[in-house]
């Protein structure tokens, strides 16, 4: 795995493909969990949707960890019924939690079925009580969005969790942790894979103001990126 650093706050880790990104993600999550549990007795991790994170979750289902000390949160969610297959929570449950001893009380999903405005208010109370996180896991869309923070959207910086009511991809209503909330973490991993991401990666590295470029983390951001996204 080749590593380059540019700019200093963003560390680029080049891996061959999405499978390698998933494996490296699992390795880093398990190490971060061990360190957090040793430090303060619990591992608080924000999870992401998407196909590459899903690969990682399937591997986590076959891993050994001190699962009783894990607390799971979400970076964003679609405003759909709780059992809808398009929800991030549903994907994570099927890929990982259905095969895991993690108890329901350790899982803190966004109540997006209540609608964007109400769900964001309700989740804000949950998140405020647990900051900072130990790890935040994120992806990047073809337009440079991350979580459900999209180009051209502006959110109240005082809000920890924001309602999204006009997303450029369906469904239009979503809920997302805000930039400042995502940045309150001891470690941030951003997973980027596939040729469809090349243009956004190029634009980001050329300092265009994409949402992903708005991420800040005192510990820096580790980008796990495959060859297809950088070719």
RACOR-V671401 format. One record per pair of residues at least 4 apart in sequence whose C-alpha atoms are under 6 Angstrom apart, sorted by the first residue. I is the first residue (numbers start at 1). J is the second residue. D is the distance in Angstrom with one decimal. If there is no record, write none. Layout:
[[I | J | D] [I | J | D]]
This chain:
[[1 | 14 | 5.8] [1 | 15 | 5.6] [2 | 14 | 5.3] [3 | 12 | 5.8] [3 | 13 | 4.6] [4 | 12 | 5.3] [5 | 11 | 4.8] [5 | 12 | 5.8] [9 | 220 | 4.6] [10 | 220 | 5.7] [10 | 221 | 4.8] [11 | 222 | 4.8] [11 | 223 | 6.0] [12 | 223 | 4.9] [13 | 223 | 5.9] [13 | 224 | 4.9] [14 | 225 | 5.2] [14 | 226 | 5.7] [15 | 225 | 6.0] [15 | 226 | 4.7] [16 | 226 | 5.1] [16 | 227 | 5.4] [17 | 226 | 4.8] [18 | 193 | 5.8] [22 | 55 | 5.7] [22 | 56 | 4.5] [26 | 56 | 5.8] [28 | 32 | 6.0] [33 | 43 | 5.2] [36 | 43 | 5.3] [37 | 41 | 4.0] [37 | 42 | 4.6] [37 | 43 | 5.8] [42 | 69 | 4.8] [42 | 70 | 6.0] [43 | 70 | 4.8] [43 | 71 | 6.0] [44 | 71 | 4.8] [44 | 133 | 5.3] [44 | 134 | 5.3] [45 | 72 | 5.4] [45 | 134 | 5.9] [45 | 135 | 4.8] [45 | 136 | 5.8] [46 | 73 | 4.6] [46 | 74 | 5.0] [46 | 75 | 5.8] [46 | 136 | 4.6] [46 | 137 | 5.8] [47 | 74 | 4.9] [47 | 75 | 6.0] [47 | 137 | 5.2] [48 | 75 | 5.9] [48 | 137 | 5.6] [48 | 138 | 5.2] [49 | 88 | 5.1] [57 | 95 | 5.9] [57 | 96 | 5.2] [58 | 95 | 5.1] [58 | 96 | 5.4] [61 | 96 | 4.9] [61 | 99 | 5.8] [61 | 100 | 5.8] [67 | 102 | 5.7] [71 | 106 | 4.8] [72 | 107 | 4.9] [72 | 108 | 5.9] [73 | 108 | 5.1] [73 | 109 | 5.9] [75 | 147 | 5.7] [75 | 176 | 5.9] [75 | 177 | 5.4] [76 | 147 | 5.3] [76 | 148 | 5.9] [76 | 175 | 5.5] [76 | 176 | 4.1] [77 | 174 | 5.7] [77 | 175 | 5.4] [78 | 87 | 5.8] [78 | 174 | 4.5] [79 | 112 | 4.6] [79 | 113 | 5.4] [79 | 115 | 5.9] [79 | 173 | 5.4] [79 | 174 | 5.1] [80 | 113 | 5.3] [81 | 113 | 5.0] [82 | 113 | 5.9] [85 | 90 | 5.9] [92 | 96 | 5.7] [93 | 97 | 4.5] [93 | 98 | 5.6] [94 | 98 | 5.7] [110 | 123 | 6.0] [111 | 119 | 5.1] [112 | 119 | 5.1] [114 | 118 | 6.0] [114 | 119 | 5.3] [115 | 119 | 5.6] [116 | 120 | 5.9] [116 | 163 | 4.7] [116 | 174 | 5.7] [116 | 175 | 5.6] [117 | 163 | 5.3] [120 | 161 | 5.5] [120 | 162 | 5.7] [120 | 163 | 5.6] [120 | 175 | 6.0] [124 | 128 | 6.0] [124 | 160 | 5.9] [124 | 161 | 5.4] [132 | 184 | 5.0] [132 | 185 | 5.2] [133 | 185 | 4.4] [134 | 185 | 5.3] [134 | 186 | 4.9] [135 | 185 | 5.7] [135 | 186 | 6.0] [135 | 187 | 4.7] [135 | 188 | 5.6] [136 | 188 | 4.8] [137 | 189 | 5.0] [138 | 190 | 4.7] [139 | 146 | 5.9] [139 | 190 | 5.3] [139 | 191 | 4.9] [140 | 144 | 5.8] [140 | 145 | 5.6] [140 | 146 | 4.8] [141 | 145 | 5.1] [142 | 197 | 5.0] [142 | 200 | 6.0] [144 | 200 | 5.4] [144 | 210 | 5.4] [144 | 211 | 5.9] [144 | 212 | 5.7] [145 | 149 | 5.6] [145 | 150 | 4.7] [145 | 211 | 5.2] [145 | 212 | 5.8] [146 | 212 | 5.6] [148 | 176 | 5.3] [151 | 211 | 5.9] [160 | 178 | 5.5] [160 | 181 | 5.4] [161 | 176 | 5.7] [161 | 177 | 4.4] [161 | 178 | 5.4] [162 | 175 | 5.9] [162 | 176 | 5.4] [163 | 175 | 4.7] [164 | 173 | 5.4] [164 | 174 | 4.9] [164 | 175 | 5.6] [165 | 172 | 5.6] [165 | 173 | 4.4] [166 | 172 | 4.8] [167 | 172 | 4.3] [183 | 216 | 5.3] [183 | 217 | 4.6] [188 | 221 | 5.2] [189 | 222 | 5.0] [189 | 223 | 6.0] [190 | 223 | 4.7] [191 | 224 | 5.0] [192 | 225 | 4.8] [193 | 225 | 5.7] [193 | 226 | 5.2] [193 | 229 | 5.4] [194 | 228 | 5.0] [194 | 229 | 4.9] [195 | 228 | 4.7] [195 | 229 | 4.7] [197 | 229 | 5.4] [198 | 229 | 4.6] [198 | 230 | 5.7] [200 | 204 | 6.0] [203 | 208 | 5.4] [204 | 208 | 5.4] [227 | 231 | 5.7]]
